[in-house]
Amino acid sequence: MELKNLLEGTEEAMMQAEEAMIRDFAGIRTGKASPALVENILVDYYGTQSRLREVAGITTPDPKTIMLQPWDKNALGPIEKAIIASALGISPVNDGRVIRLPIPELSTERRSQLSKQVKARGEDAKVVVRNHRRDANELAKKGEKAGELSEDELKILLDDVQKLTDNYIKSIDKHIEVKEKELMSI
């Protein structure tokens, strides 16, 4: 067991947990138009579930509007149905060529609900990071029992894994704070 490989593998796993959380945050509505709000909505396109980004161009012509331009005009109806069925809570405006999504201001109650979602998703990411720490620590202890690491090397490795964990937890907290500020600003 190489000390360096264990740390690198653990860091990569923690980084993936953080990146997944950031992607999820992009899909949480903040009162500003963002393609990330709709790009993963599933559309029933000719009997196949396709992501919206695969069947239409997504643009934001202004900060309060998302515009969807389907590659195929026959997709307008299914796209509209998928948006109505989604949890976005936005009514699409279909003019026969494009679909516009006017992004309304968020109510104070909705902002606090979304803030709770952000905190919960952040906590999930922290749990994943801590699970990776636990797995790395178990591997290191097994390596020490097998005689691949000395007691001192084990202590150094465990300290390094803890430092890595602390850094990712801090980073996740910062992302949560930034997203909450974004949600609470009008």
C-alpha positions as CSV (number, residue, x, y, z in Angstrom):
1,M,0.0,0.0,0.0
2,E,1.4,3.3,-1.0
3,L,0.7,6.3,1.3
4,K,0.5,8.6,-1.7
5,N,-2.1,6.5,-3.6
6,L,-4.4,6.3,-0.7
7,L,-4.4,10.0,-0.2
8,E,-4.9,10.8,-3.9
9,G,-7.7,8.3,-4.2
10,T,-9.4,9.7,-1.1
11,E,-9.0,13.3,-2.3
12,E,-10.5,12.4,-5.7
13,A,-13.5,10.8,-4.1
14,M,-14.0,13.8,-1.9
15,M,-13.7,16.2,-4.8
16,Q,-16.3,14.2,-6.8
17,A,-18.7,14.5,-3.8
18,E,-18.2,18.3,-3.7
19,E,-18.6,18.7,-7.5
20,A,-21.8,16.7,-7.4
21,M,-23.2,19.0,-4.8
22,I,-22.2,22.1,-6.8
23,R,-24.0,20.6,-9.9
24,D,-27.1,20.1,-7.8
25,F,-26.9,23.7,-6.5
26,A,-26.9,24.9,-10.1
27,G,-30.3,23.4,-10.5
28,I,-31.8,25.3,-7.5
29,R,-33.7,28.3,-8.6
30,T,-32.6,31.7,-7.2
31,G,-34.8,34.2,-9.1
32,K,-32.2,34.5,-11.9
33,A,-32.5,32.7,-15.2
34,S,-30.0,29.9,-15.5
35,P,-29.9,27.1,-18.1
36,A,-29.0,24.7,-15.3
37,L,-32.5,25.0,-13.9
38,V,-34.0,23.1,-16.9
39,E,-31.3,21.3,-18.8
40,N,-31.8,18.0,-16.9
41,I,-35.6,17.9,-17.2
42,L,-36.6,14.6,-18.9
43,V,-38.7,15.0,-22.0
44,D,-40.7,12.2,-23.6
45,Y,-39.4,12.6,-27.1
46,Y,-40.7,10.0,-29.6
47,G,-41.2,7.5,-26.8
48,T,-37.7,8.0,-25.3
49,Q,-36.8,9.9,-22.2
50,S,-34.3,12.6,-23.2
51,R,-32.8,15.4,-21.3
52,L,-34.0,18.8,-22.4
53,R,-30.5,19.9,-23.3
54,E,-30.5,17.1,-25.9
55,V,-33.7,18.2,-27.7
56,A,-33.5,22.0,-27.5
57,G,-31.1,24.9,-27.3
58,I,-31.3,26.6,-24.0
59,T,-30.5,30.3,-23.7
60,T,-31.1,33.2,-21.3
61,P,-31.8,36.3,-23.3
62,D,-32.2,38.3,-20.1
63,P,-31.8,37.7,-16.4
64,K,-35.5,36.9,-15.9
65,T,-36.1,34.6,-19.0
66,I,-35.0,31.2,-20.2
67,M,-35.6,30.5,-23.8
68,L,-35.9,27.0,-25.2
69,Q,-35.5,26.4,-29.0
70,P,-36.2,22.8,-29.9
71,W,-34.1,21.2,-32.7
72,D,-37.4,19.7,-34.0
73,K,-40.6,21.7,-33.9
74,N,-42.6,18.6,-33.0
75,A,-40.8,18.6,-29.7
76,L,-42.6,21.8,-28.5
77,G,-45.5,20.0,-27.0
78,P,-43.6,17.3,-25.1
79,I,-41.1,20.0,-23.8
80,E,-44.0,22.1,-22.6
81,K,-45.6,19.1,-20.8
82,A,-42.3,18.1,-19.2
83,I,-41.8,21.6,-17.8
84,I,-45.3,21.7,-16.4
85,A,-44.8,18.3,-14.8
86,S,-41.5,19.3,-13.3
87,A,-41.1,20.7,-9.8
88,L,-40.0,24.1,-11.2
89,G,-43.3,25.8,-10.7
90,I,-42.9,27.9,-13.8
91,S,-45.5,28.2,-16.6
92,P,-44.1,27.9,-20.0
93,V,-45.1,30.4,-22.8
94,N,-45.2,28.6,-26.2
95,D,-45.3,30.9,-29.3
96,G,-45.1,28.0,-31.8
97,R,-41.3,28.4,-32.4
98,V,-39.8,28.7,-29.0
99,I,-40.8,28.3,-25.4
100,R,-40.1,31.1,-23.0
101,L,-39.9,30.6,-19.2
102,P,-40.4,33.8,-17.3
103,I,-38.6,33.4,-13.9
104,P,-40.8,35.0,-11.2
105,E,-39.4,36.5,-8.1
106,L,-39.2,34.1,-5.2
107,S,-41.4,34.6,-2.2
108,T,-39.8,34.7,1.3
109,E,-41.4,31.4,2.1
110,R,-40.0,29.8,-1.1
111,R,-36.6,31.2,-0.4
112,S,-36.5,29.6,3.0
113,Q,-37.6,26.3,1.6
114,L,-34.9,26.4,-1.0
115,S,-32.4,27.4,1.7
116,K,-33.3,24.3,3.7
117,Q,-32.8,22.2,0.5
118,V,-29.4,23.7,0.0
119,K,-28.4,22.9,3.7
120,A,-29.7,19.4,3.4
121,R,-27.8,18.8,0.1
122,G,-24.7,20.2,1.7
123,E,-25.0,17.9,4.7
124,D,-25.4,15.0,2.3
125,A,-22.1,16.0,0.7
126,K,-20.4,16.2,4.1
127,V,-21.6,12.7,5.0
128,V,-20.1,11.4,1.7
129,V,-16.8,13.1,2.5
130,R,-16.7,11.7,6.0
131,N,-17.5,8.2,4.7
132,H,-14.5,8.5,2.4
133,R,-12.4,9.5,5.4
134,R,-13.6,6.5,7.3
135,D,-12.8,4.2,4.4
136,A,-9.3,5.6,4.0
137,N,-8.6,5.3,7.7
138,E,-9.8,1.6,7.7
139,L,-7.5,0.9,4.7
140,A,-4.6,2.6,6.5
141,K,-5.2,0.6,9.7
142,K,-5.3,-2.6,7.7
143,G,-2.0,-1.7,6.1
144,E,-0.5,-1.1,9.5
145,K,-1.7,-4.5,10.8
146,A,-0.4,-6.2,7.6
147,G,3.0,-4.6,8.3
148,E,3.0,-2.3,5.2
149,L,3.0,0.8,7.4
150,S,4.8,1.6,10.6
151,E,3.0,3.2,13.5
152,D,4.4,6.6,12.8
153,E,3.5,6.4,9.1
154,L,0.0,5.4,10.1
155,K,-0.3,8.4,12.4
156,I,1.0,10.7,9.6
157,L,-1.4,9.2,7.1
158,L,-4.4,9.5,9.5
159,D,-3.5,13.1,10.1
160,D,-3.3,13.9,6.4
161,V,-6.6,12.2,5.7
162,Q,-8.2,14.3,8.6
163,K,-6.7,17.5,7.1
164,L,-8.1,16.6,3.7
165,T,-11.5,16.0,5.2
166,D,-11.4,19.3,7.1
167,N,-10.5,21.2,3.9
168,Y,-13.4,19.7,2.0
169,I,-15.9,20.2,4.8
170,K,-14.8,23.9,4.9
171,S,-15.1,24.2,1.1
172,I,-18.6,22.6,1.2
173,D,-19.6,25.1,4.0
174,K,-18.4,28.0,1.8
175,H,-20.5,26.7,-1.2
176,I,-23.6,26.4,1.1
177,E,-23.1,29.9,2.4
178,V,-22.7,31.4,-1.1
179,K,-25.8,29.6,-2.4
180,E,-27.8,30.8,0.6
181,K,-26.7,34.4,0.1
182,E,-27.7,34.1,-3.6
183,L,-31.1,32.7,-2.6
184,M,-31.8,35.4,0.1
185,S,-30.7,38.4,-2.0
186,I,-33.6,39.9,-3.9
